[in-house]
Amino acid sequence: MPATPTDGPMPGADPHAGHDMGAMHWAHSAQQPTNPHAGHAMSAAPTEAQPAGPHTSHDLAGAAPAGHGGAVGTNLPAGAAPAPTAFPGSAAGRFYGEQAMASAMRDLKREHGGGVWNQLLFNIAEAQVRDGRDGYRWDGEAWIGGDINRLVLRTEGAGEFRRAPDEAQFEVLYSRALDPYVNLQAGVRYDVSPDPDRAYASIGFEALAPYWFDVETTLFLSDKGDLLAQAEAWYDQRLTNWWVLQPRAELNFAAQDIPEHGVGSGLSEIELGLRLRYEFRREFAPYLGVSWDRKVGDTARFARAEGEGTGGFSFLAGLRVWF
């Protein structure tokens, strides 16, 4: 017969009236997942000093490895067994073969400091104009070696066109990296000009100072016992991707008078320069600039006695190149 309104639950009636709750409880219990800690002794309940955890009430008394009296890890007694045999070759060689991996290992060492590199750099190669007289100047170095040890050849000099150089010196140095920013350099220097020729033992530092200043300081001891010192610093201020402004300073010192070379004791010469270069490529950059130099102290007195000037401004045009 069609259901009548009286067949539905009456308002306020128990919705589970007439259900067999015992069977339902049994079915519900059968569907519950098993308790992983069912049957554990819970007498040792966690206390305030011991926070509760998933294994708080487990009995771990028998967890130590058998046969060691409870000692595990670094508590095991020292033994006298021989060390295991070292694995020959490389792990990758087991799959690709040692011969195939030998070439890859050479490349890896070369790319991570084991290679031999070289560079030739002329930081200064320029023509100078001062008081209507045309001159020239160079300052460059070449090196070969790795990240730690290098052989360095360095040269610098200056003079007037159509005349022999007024100054020309050459250095051969051993360079050793003390850290990523400082190299210790030691070797010999030989001055071709001015006359008379003179040889020096040299030792100094080449460093990249904080804020990216390049700094060089060197002591020279000549075969005549003359002690000289030189300090240089410069900084590349990048104005754009192509324009770079380089301020530069150089100071020269002497421990004693050297009349035959026109050098006086103390601070002998100061040079300050400013060069603006345009980098068509980083390896090739023409520049324009200005420099000011001054002989001071006894060095200026020697120059005036010879009828020479003691310094002034020079206008520069040159090329900075490296290979």
Summary of the structure (lengths in Angstrom):
residues: 323
radius of gyration: 41.9
end to end distance: 105.5
largest distance: 140.4
contacts: 761
relative contact order: 0.08
helix: 15%
strand: 46%
